[in-house]
Amino acid sequence: MTGSARELTTTARDLLGCSDNERISSLAREPFVSYGTAKRILTRMDALLRSPRSHRPASMLIAGATNNGKTMLVRRFTDANPAVHDDEADAVSCSVLYIQMPPTPDARQFYLAILEKLNVPTQRTAVLSHVQSQTLRICRIVGLKVLVIDEIHNIHGGRIEQQRHFLNLLRYISNELEIHIIGCGLPSALRALQSDEQLTNRFEHWPLPIWRSDKSCRVLLNTIESTLPLQRQSSLSETETMERILGLSGGTIGEIARLIREAAAAAIRAGAERIDTDLLDSLGWVAPDDRRKAAEAVLGHRS
């Protein structure tokens, strides 16, 4: 079946007439892949941003396995809501801010991460109370409404007392600024938040489960296939191909997308112009679980 008979994105269809090298190069880009849960999460994040300020602002926790699309989701949200500079007023408006959680639940490093993202000069030696007041003041000036904290599971990087203090900090900054917090991390972050009764009630849990062989996965694979500049139809959502993809990828969306892009590049080089189970097997792809086991074996041998 030729590309003209298939449903392809405009970008993929335009690439069909390009050279093999151009098509392979295009596969290095990582387009955002929309699917049901992602749409619902993005809709909810938009709703929080547009909602009026409240003394008890709602927050979200997006939790899932490594490489399962958490960061790409929040990045899409933050990219859609960038900081805006008003030349006439010589001021910056920043309703959404993305930061990475420090490696440990350290209040100073947390505040400094916010100030650094806002390009605010800081004195690293300043006392914590000064850094805190400066952060709150700047956040009010720029009109912050949503703070996105990636890698929030790093709360577990500190002692129990540090974790407790940091959870108090999250509640304090949310209440004081009347802002929504969107946390993003591994499922272990949920356990940390559940240790604080008030935060448990405030943080809505939005899990990103591992993909399984079902209707949702078929839709996902059809969506990904529509972005591939291949001359022939691959039918990635057919049961045998789908299950092979899930087995090789471990079921995370990041690994699924990377595997399919690698397979598409191999299909172009080989002149096959489609992905099937034989081509997938020829890649020599090592599943994530097998990579971990191999690494553990090497470390165990060395120790």
C-alpha contacts under 8 A as a table, 3 or more apart, distances in Angstrom:
res1	aa1	res2	aa2	distance
1	M	5	A	6.81
1	M	231	Q	7.96
1	M	232	R	5.43
1	M	233	Q	6.07
2	T	5	A	5.85
2	T	6	R	7.33
2	T	231	Q	5.64
2	T	232	R	5.15
2	T	233	Q	7.12
3	G	6	R	5.40
3	G	8	L	7.77
3	G	13	R	7.44
3	G	16	L	7.60
3	G	230	L	7.04
3	G	231	Q	4.94
3	G	232	R	5.73
3	G	233	Q	7.02
4	S	7	E	8.00
6	R	233	Q	7.14
7	E	226	S	6.05
8	L	11	T	7.97
8	L	12	A	5.96
8	L	13	R	5.83
8	L	225	E	7.77
8	L	226	S	4.28
8	L	227	T	6.14
8	L	228	L	7.63
9	T	12	A	5.22
9	T	13	R	6.17
9	T	226	S	5.71
9	T	227	T	5.63
10	T	13	R	5.15
10	T	14	D	6.11
11	T	14	D	5.21
11	T	15	L	6.30
11	T	227	T	7.39
12	A	15	L	5.11
12	A	16	L	6.60
12	A	226	S	7.28
12	A	227	T	5.33
12	A	228	L	5.79
12	A	229	P	4.70
13	R	16	L	5.39
13	R	229	P	6.53
14	D	17	G	6.51
14	D	18	C	7.78
15	L	18	C	5.19
15	L	22	E	7.85
15	L	23	R	6.26
15	L	229	P	5.83
16	L	23	R	7.53
16	L	229	P	5.49
16	L	230	L	6.78
16	L	231	Q	6.66
18	C	22	E	6.07
18	C	23	R	6.39
19	S	22	E	5.19
19	S	23	R	6.26
20	D	23	R	5.16
20	D	24	I	6.10
20	D	268	I	6.47
20	D	269	R	7.31
21	N	24	I	5.08
21	N	25	S	6.02
22	E	25	S	5.07
22	E	26	S	6.21
23	R	26	S	5.13
23	R	27	L	6.68
23	R	229	P	6.38
24	I	27	L	5.29
24	I	28	A	7.26
24	I	264	A	7.93
24	I	265	A	5.32
24	I	268	I	7.31
25	S	28	A	5.57
25	S	29	R	7.81
26	S	29	R	5.83
27	L	30	E	7.44
27	L	228	L	7.60
27	L	261	R	5.82
27	L	262	E	7.94
27	L	264	A	7.83
27	L	265	A	7.12
28	A	261	R	7.55
32	F	72	M	7.40
32	F	76	R	7.96
33	V	220	L	7.86
33	V	223	T	7.15
33	V	224	I	6.78
34	S	38	A	6.18
34	S	39	K	6.61
34	S	220	L	7.85
34	S	223	T	7.75
35	Y	38	A	5.37
35	Y	39	K	6.11
35	Y	219	V	7.72
35	Y	220	L	6.27
36	G	39	K	5.25
36	G	40	R	6.39
36	G	216	S	7.86
37	T	40	R	5.10
37	T	41	I	6.16
37	T	208	L	7.70
38	A	41	I	5.14
38	A	42	L	6.11
38	A	73	L	6.95
39	K	42	L	5.18
39	K	43	T	6.06
40	R	43	T	5.05
40	R	44	R	6.18
41	I	44	R	5.08
41	I	45	M	6.17
41	I	206	W	7.42
42	L	45	M	5.09
42	L	46	D	6.16
42	L	73	L	7.42
42	L	77	F	6.74
43	T	46	D	5.16
43	T	47	A	6.21
44	R	47	A	4.95
44	R	48	L	6.31
45	M	48	L	5.17
45	M	49	L	6.33
45	M	77	F	7.49
46	D	49	L	5.10
46	D	50	R	6.26
46	D	77	F	7.87
47	A	50	R	5.19
47	A	51	S	6.02
48	L	51	S	5.18
48	L	58	A	7.54
48	L	146	V	7.73
48	L	180	H	6.93
49	L	95	S	7.79
49	L	96	V	7.94
49	L	145	K	6.41
49	L	146	V	6.34
49	L	180	H	7.80
53	R	57	P	7.01
53	R	145	K	7.88
53	R	178	E	5.75
53	R	179	I	6.99
54	S	57	P	5.17
54	S	178	E	5.73
54	S	179	I	7.89
55	H	175	N	5.98
55	H	178	E	5.87
56	R	174	S	7.99
56	R	175	N	6.39
56	R	178	E	7.18
56	R	202	R	7.81
57	P	174	S	6.97
57	P	175	N	7.17
57	P	178	E	6.09
57	P	179	I	6.13
57	P	180	H	5.54
57	P	202	R	7.48
58	A	180	H	5.85
58	A	181	I	7.64
58	A	202	R	5.38
58	A	203	F	6.44
58	A	204	E	7.57
59	S	180	H	5.08
59	S	181	I	4.88
59	S	182	I	5.68
59	S	183	G	7.91
59	S	202	R	5.87
59	S	203	F	4.60
59	S	204	E	6.13
60	M	180	H	7.95
60	M	181	I	6.46
60	M	182	I	4.70
60	M	183	G	6.05
60	M	202	R	7.92
60	M	203	F	4.80
60	M	204	E	4.62
60	M	205	H	6.11
60	M	206	W	7.03
61	L	182	I	5.87
61	L	183	G	4.62
61	L	184	C	5.75
61	L	185	G	7.79
61	L	190	L	7.57
61	L	203	F	6.06
61	L	204	E	5.96
61	L	205	H	4.99
61	L	206	W	5.85
61	L	207	P	7.90
62	I	70	K	6.72
62	I	182	I	7.46
62	I	183	G	6.13
62	I	184	C	4.75
62	I	185	G	6.54
62	I	205	H	6.39
62	I	206	W	4.80
62	I	207	P	5.74
62	I	208	L	7.09
63	A	70	K	7.23
63	A	184	C	5.87
63	A	185	G	5.10
63	A	186	L	5.22
63	A	187	P	5.03
63	A	189	A	7.37
63	A	190	L	7.55
63	A	205	H	7.45
63	A	206	W	6.37
63	A	207	P	4.90
63	A	208	L	5.99
64	G	68	N	6.37
64	G	70	K	7.04
64	G	185	G	6.56
64	G	186	L	5.15
64	G	187	P	5.50
64	G	207	P	5.83
64	G	208	L	4.75
64	G	209	P	6.11
64	G	210	I	7.84
65	A	68	N	5.64
65	A	186	L	5.71
65	A	187	P	7.01
65	A	208	L	7.53
65	A	209	P	7.46
65	A	210	I	7.31
65	A	252	T	7.40
66	T	186	L	6.85
66	T	252	T	7.73
67	N	70	K	7.51
67	N	252	T	6.06
67	N	253	I	6.78
67	N	254	G	4.97
67	N	255	E	6.69
68	N	208	L	7.03
68	N	210	I	7.41
68	N	252	T	4.66
68	N	253	I	4.92
68	N	254	G	5.47
68	N	255	E	7.79
69	G	72	M	5.29
69	G	73	L	6.16
69	G	208	L	7.99
69	G	252	T	7.82
69	G	253	I	6.13
69	G	254	G	6.09
70	K	73	L	5.28
70	K	74	V	6.56
70	K	184	C	6.45
70	K	185	G	7.21
70	K	208	L	7.68
71	T	74	V	5.32
71	T	75	R	5.90
71	T	150	D	7.05
71	T	184	C	7.24
72	M	75	R	5.02
72	M	76	R	6.10
73	L	76	R	5.26
73	L	77	F	6.54
74	V	77	F	4.97
74	V	78	T	6.14
74	V	148	V	7.44
74	V	184	C	7.95
75	R	78	T	5.05
75	R	79	D	5.83
75	R	98	Y	7.93
76	R	79	D	5.15
76	R	80	A	6.17
77	F	80	A	5.23
77	F	81	N	6.55
78	T	81	N	5.07
78	T	82	P	6.26
78	T	96	V	6.26
78	T	97	L	6.98
78	T	98	Y	6.75
79	D	82	P	5.62
81	N	95	S	7.36
81	N	96	V	6.32
82	P	94	C	6.90
82	P	95	S	7.89
82	P	96	V	7.03
83	A	92	V	6.76
83	A	93	S	5.62
83	A	94	C	4.36
83	A	95	S	7.00
83	A	96	V	7.44
84	V	92	V	5.66
84	V	93	S	5.14
84	V	94	C	6.45
85	H	90	D	7.14
85	H	91	A	5.86
85	H	92	V	4.41
85	H	93	S	6.31
86	D	89	A	5.49
86	D	90	D	5.53
86	D	91	A	5.28
86	D	92	V	6.04
86	D	93	S	7.64
87	D	90	D	4.75
87	D	91	A	6.90
88	E	91	A	7.97
91	A	142	V	7.83
92	V	142	V	5.83
93	S	141	I	7.92
93	S	142	V	4.59
93	S	143	G	6.00
93	S	144	L	7.76
94	C	97	L	6.80
94	C	142	V	5.19
94	C	143	G	5.93
94	C	144	L	5.55
95	S	142	V	7.16
95	S	143	G	5.57
95	S	144	L	4.19
95	S	145	K	4.93
95	S	146	V	6.26
96	V	144	L	6.03
96	V	145	K	6.11
96	V	146	V	4.81
96	V	147	L	5.97
96	V	148	V	7.39
97	L	117	K	7.79
97	L	144	L	7.28
97	L	146	V	6.49
97	L	147	L	5.10
97	L	148	V	5.99
98	Y	117	K	7.83
98	Y	147	L	6.21
98	Y	148	V	4.65
98	Y	149	I	6.19
98	Y	150	D	7.50
99	I	113	A	6.65
99	I	114	I	6.60
99	I	117	K	7.09
99	I	147	L	7.78
99	I	148	V	6.23
99	I	149	I	5.27
99	I	150	D	6.29
100	Q	113	A	7.58
100	Q	149	I	5.54
100	Q	150	D	4.70
100	Q	151	E	6.05
100	Q	152	I	7.65
101	M	104	T	7.83
101	M	105	P	7.82
101	M	110	F	6.81
101	M	149	I	5.89
101	M	150	D	5.82
101	M	151	E	5.47
101	M	152	I	5.52
101	M	154	N	6.56
102	P	105	P	6.56
102	P	106	D	7.09
102	P	109	Q	6.35
102	P	110	F	6.22
102	P	113	A	7.77
102	P	154	N	6.99
103	P	154	N	5.61
103	P	155	I	7.91
103	P	157	G	6.44
104	T	154	N	5.84
104	T	155	I	6.12
104	T	156	H	7.36
104	T	157	G	4.67
104	T	158	G	5.41
105	P	110	F	7.64
105	P	154	N	6.81
105	P	155	I	5.02
105	P	156	H	7.57
105	P	157	G	6.61
105	P	158	G	5.88
105	P	162	Q	6.26
105	P	163	Q	6.16
105	P	166	F	5.80
106	D	109	Q	5.49
106	D	110	F	6.17
106	D	162	Q	7.35
106	D	166	F	7.07
107	A	110	F	5.02
107	A	111	Y	6.26
107	A	128	L	7.72
107	A	166	F	6.64
107	A	169	L	7.44
108	R	111	Y	5.31
108	R	112	L	6.08
108	R	128	L	5.86
108	R	131	V	7.04
108	R	132	Q	7.69
109	Q	112	L	5.01
109	Q	113	A	6.02
110	F	113	A	5.17
110	F	114	I	6.61
111	Y	114	I	5.19
111	Y	115	L	6.34
111	Y	131	V	6.59
111	Y	132	Q	6.32
111	Y	135	T	6.23
112	L	115	L	5.02
112	L	116	E	5.94
112	L	122	T	7.54
112	L	124	R	7.99
112	L	131	V	7.24
112	L	135	T	7.95
113	A	116	E	5.14
113	A	117	K	6.24
114	I	117	K	5.26
114	I	118	L	6.39
114	I	135	T	7.15
115	L	118	L	5.04
115	L	119	N	6.22
115	L	120	V	5.20
115	L	121	P	7.55
115	L	122	T	7.39
115	L	135	T	6.27
116	E	119	N	4.92
116	E	120	V	5.81
116	E	121	P	7.42
116	E	122	T	7.91
117	K	120	V	7.69
122	T	126	A	7.98
122	T	131	V	7.94
123	Q	126	A	5.32
126	A	130	H	6.36
126	A	131	V	6.48
127	V	130	H	5.49
127	V	131	V	6.52
128	L	131	V	5.11
128	L	132	Q	6.03
129	S	132	Q	5.11
129	S	133	S	6.17
130	H	133	S	5.24
130	H	134	Q	6.06
131	V	134	Q	5.13
131	V	135	T	6.11
132	Q	135	T	5.15
132	Q	136	L	6.28
133	S	136	L	5.21
133	S	137	R	6.07
134	Q	137	R	5.14
134	Q	138	I	6.14
135	T	138	I	5.29
135	T	139	C	6.08
136	L	139	C	5.17
136	L	140	R	6.27
136	L	173	I	7.77
136	L	177	L	7.17
137	R	140	R	5.27
137	R	141	I	6.32
138	I	141	I	4.96
138	I	142	V	6.27
139	C	142	V	5.39
139	C	143	G	6.12
139	C	144	L	5.38
139	C	177	L	7.70
140	R	143	G	5.10
140	R	144	L	6.32
140	R	177	L	6.97
141	I	144	L	7.93
144	L	147	L	7.40
144	L	179	I	7.01
145	K	178	E	7.36
145	K	179	I	4.69
145	K	180	H	6.22
146	V	179	I	5.52
146	V	180	H	4.74
146	V	181	I	5.77
146	V	182	I	7.17
147	L	179	I	7.10
147	L	180	H	6.28
147	L	181	I	4.89
147	L	182	I	6.19
148	V	181	I	5.89
148	V	182	I	4.66
148	V	183	G	5.97
148	V	184	C	7.59
149	I	152	I	6.00
149	I	181	I	7.29
149	I	182	I	6.14
149	I	183	G	4.88
149	I	184	C	6.15
150	D	183	G	6.04
150	D	184	C	4.71
150	D	185	G	6.17
151	E	154	N	5.97
151	E	183	G	7.73
151	E	184	C	5.85
151	E	185	G	4.67
151	E	186	L	7.38
152	I	155	I	6.12
152	I	183	G	5.87
152	I	184	C	5.79
152	I	185	G	5.27
152	I	186	L	7.82
152	I	189	A	6.33
153	H	156	H	6.08
153	H	184	C	7.88
153	H	185	G	5.39
153	H	186	L	5.85
153	H	187	P	7.70
153	H	188	S	6.08
153	H	189	A	4.30
153	H	192	A	7.73
154	N	157	G	5.13
154	N	189	A	7.82
155	I	158	G	6.44
155	I	163	Q	5.85
155	I	166	F	7.52
155	I	189	A	7.34
155	I	192	A	7.13
156	H	159	R	7.54
156	H	163	Q	6.75
156	H	189	A	7.80
156	H	192	A	7.22
158	G	161	E	7.87
158	G	162	Q	5.59
158	G	163	Q	6.04
159	R	162	Q	5.15
159	R	163	Q	6.22
160	I	163	Q	5.05
160	I	164	R	6.22
161	E	164	R	5.12
161	E	165	H	6.27
162	Q	165	H	5.12
162	Q	166	F	6.13
163	Q	166	F	5.13
163	Q	167	L	6.22
163	Q	192	A	7.79
164	R	167	L	5.23
164	R	168	N	6.32
164	R	196	D	7.96
165	H	168	N	5.08
165	H	169	L	6.25
166	F	169	L	4.80
166	F	170	L	6.33
167	L	170	L	5.11
167	L	171	R	6.39
167	L	193	L	7.37
167	L	196	D	7.18
167	L	199	L	7.88
168	N	171	R	5.19
168	N	172	Y	6.03
169	L	172	Y	4.93
169	L	173	I	6.06
170	L	173	I	5.40
170	L	174	S	6.10
171	R	174	S	5.24
171	R	175	N	6.11
171	R	199	L	6.92
172	Y	175	N	5.21
172	Y	176	E	5.84
173	I	176	E	5.08
173	I	177	L	5.90
173	I	178	E	7.75
173	I	179	I	7.76
174	S	177	L	5.58
174	S	178	E	5.32
174	S	179	I	5.01
174	S	180	H	6.36
174	S	181	I	6.90
175	N	178	E	4.90
175	N	179	I	7.02
185	G	188	S	7.88
185	G	189	A	6.33
186	L	189	A	5.85
187	P	190	L	5.64
187	P	191	R	7.59
187	P	207	P	7.96
188	S	191	R	5.38
188	S	192	A	6.86
189	A	192	A	5.16
189	A	193	L	6.42
190	L	193	L	5.20
190	L	194	Q	6.07
190	L	205	H	7.82
191	R	194	Q	5.07
191	R	195	S	6.52
192	A	195	S	5.45
192	A	196	D	7.57
193	L	196	D	5.65
193	L	197	E	7.94
193	L	199	L	6.05
193	L	200	T	5.74
193	L	203	F	7.99
194	Q	197	E	6.29
194	Q	199	L	7.11
194	Q	200	T	5.02
195	S	200	T	7.63
196	D	199	L	5.44
196	D	200	T	6.12
197	E	200	T	5.10
197	E	201	N	6.50
198	Q	201	N	5.37
198	Q	202	R	6.38
199	L	202	R	4.90
199	L	203	F	5.87
200	T	203	F	5.55
200	T	204	E	7.91
201	N	204	E	7.59
210	I	250	G	7.89
210	I	251	G	5.22
210	I	252	T	5.60
210	I	253	I	7.99
211	W	217	C	6.43
211	W	246	L	7.49
211	W	251	G	4.69
211	W	252	T	6.24
211	W	253	I	7.36
212	R	217	C	6.48
212	R	246	L	7.26
212	R	251	G	6.66
213	S	217	C	6.09
213	S	218	R	7.61
213	S	239	T	7.77
213	S	242	M	6.98
213	S	243	E	6.42
213	S	246	L	7.58
214	D	217	C	5.40
214	D	218	R	6.45
215	K	218	R	5.05
215	K	219	V	6.38
216	S	219	V	5.19
216	S	220	L	6.28
217	C	220	L	4.91
217	C	221	L	6.14
217	C	237	S	7.62
218	R	221	L	5.21
218	R	222	N	6.15
218	R	236	L	7.88
218	R	237	S	4.72
218	R	238	E	7.73
218	R	242	M	7.47
219	V	222	N	5.13
219	V	223	T	6.17
219	V	237	S	7.51
220	L	223	T	5.09
220	L	224	I	6.28
221	L	224	I	5.04
221	L	225	E	6.03
221	L	236	L	5.93
221	L	237	S	5.62
221	L	242	M	7.76
222	N	225	E	5.03
222	N	226	S	6.26
222	N	235	S	7.56
222	N	236	L	6.69
222	N	237	S	6.19
223	T	226	S	5.24
223	T	227	T	7.05
224	I	227	T	5.45
224	I	228	L	7.06
224	I	257	A	7.38
225	E	228	L	5.34
225	E	234	S	7.50
225	E	235	S	7.84
225	E	236	L	6.95
228	L	261	R	7.80
228	L	264	A	7.09
230	L	233	Q	7.31
230	L	264	A	7.22
230	L	268	I	7.15
230	L	273	E	5.19
230	L	274	R	6.28
231	Q	273	E	5.36
231	Q	274	R	7.22
232	R	273	E	5.44
232	R	274	R	5.30
233	Q	274	R	5.97
234	S	274	R	4.86
234	S	275	I	5.00
234	S	276	D	6.39
235	S	238	E	5.75
235	S	241	T	7.80
235	S	275	I	7.93
235	S	276	D	8.00
236	L	241	T	5.64
236	L	242	M	5.86
236	L	275	I	7.37
236	L	276	D	7.51
237	S	241	T	6.60
237	S	242	M	5.24
238	E	241	T	5.55
238	E	242	M	5.85
239	T	242	M	5.11
239	T	243	E	6.05
240	E	243	E	5.33
240	E	244	R	6.23
240	E	277	T	7.51
241	T	244	R	5.10
241	T	245	I	6.20
241	T	276	D	6.42
241	T	277	T	5.62
242	M	245	I	5.14
242	M	246	L	6.23
243	E	246	L	5.04
243	E	247	G	6.03
244	R	247	G	5.09
244	R	248	L	6.19
244	R	277	T	6.82
244	R	280	L	7.83
245	I	248	L	5.28
245	I	249	S	5.99
245	I	256	I	6.76
245	I	259	L	7.70
245	I	260	I	7.99
245	I	280	L	7.82
246	L	249	S	5.17
246	L	250	G	5.67
246	L	251	G	4.93
246	L	256	I	7.14
247	G	250	G	5.58
247	G	251	G	7.10
247	G	287	A	7.27
248	L	285	W	6.83
248	L	286	V	6.80
248	L	287	A	4.74
248	L	288	P	7.73
249	S	252	T	6.48
249	S	255	E	5.19
249	S	256	I	5.30
249	S	259	L	6.93
249	S	287	A	5.60
249	S	288	P	6.64
250	G	255	E	7.39
250	G	256	I	7.97
250	G	287	A	6.37
250	G	288	P	6.18
250	G	289	D	7.10
251	G	255	E	7.34
251	G	256	I	6.69
252	T	255	E	5.45
252	T	256	I	6.08
253	I	256	I	4.92
253	I	257	A	6.04
254	G	257	A	5.31
254	G	258	R	6.21
255	E	258	R	5.05
255	E	259	L	5.97
256	I	259	L	5.24
256	I	260	I	6.20
257	A	260	I	5.22
257	A	261	R	6.16
258	R	261	R	5.18
258	R	262	E	6.18
259	L	262	E	5.19
259	L	263	A	6.13
259	L	285	W	7.98
260	I	263	A	4.94
260	I	264	A	6.02
261	R	264	A	5.00
261	R	265	A	6.24
262	E	265	A	5.18
262	E	266	A	6.28
263	A	266	A	5.02
263	A	267	A	6.09
263	A	275	I	6.43
263	A	279	L	7.04
263	A	280	L	6.33
263	A	283	L	7.21
264	A	267	A	4.96
264	A	268	I	6.33
264	A	273	E	7.56
264	A	274	R	7.02
264	A	275	I	6.41
265	A	268	I	5.22
265	A	269	R	6.32
266	A	269	R	5.10
266	A	270	A	6.08
266	A	279	L	7.88
266	A	283	L	7.95
267	A	270	A	5.22
267	A	271	G	6.03
267	A	272	A	5.02
267	A	273	E	4.97
267	A	274	R	5.73
267	A	275	I	6.33
267	A	279	L	7.36
268	I	271	G	5.11
268	I	272	A	6.30
268	I	273	E	5.22
268	I	274	R	7.83
269	R	272	A	7.80
270	A	273	E	7.65
272	A	275	I	7.80
275	I	279	L	6.07
275	I	280	L	7.06
276	D	279	L	5.40
276	D	280	L	6.31
277	T	280	L	4.97
277	T	281	D	6.11
278	D	281	D	5.15
278	D	282	S	6.25
279	L	282	S	5.03
279	L	283	L	6.67
280	L	283	L	5.53
280	L	284	G	7.91
280	L	285	W	7.79
281	D	284	G	6.27
281	D	285	W	7.41
286	V	290	D	6.29
286	V	291	R	6.42
287	A	290	D	5.28
287	A	291	R	6.33
288	P	291	R	5.00
288	P	292	R	6.28
289	D	292	R	5.16
289	D	293	K	6.23
290	D	293	K	5.03
290	D	294	A	6.08
291	R	294	A	5.13
291	R	295	A	6.17
292	R	295	A	5.07
292	R	296	E	6.07
293	K	296	E	5.05
293	K	297	A	6.06
294	A	297	A	5.05
294	A	298	V	6.30
295	A	298	V	5.15
295	A	299	L	6.19
296	E	299	L	5.08
296	E	300	G	5.88
297	A	300	G	5.05
297	A	301	H	6.04
298	V	301	H	5.07
298	V	302	R	6.20
299	L	302	R	5.08
299	L	303	S	6.14
300	G	303	S	5.23
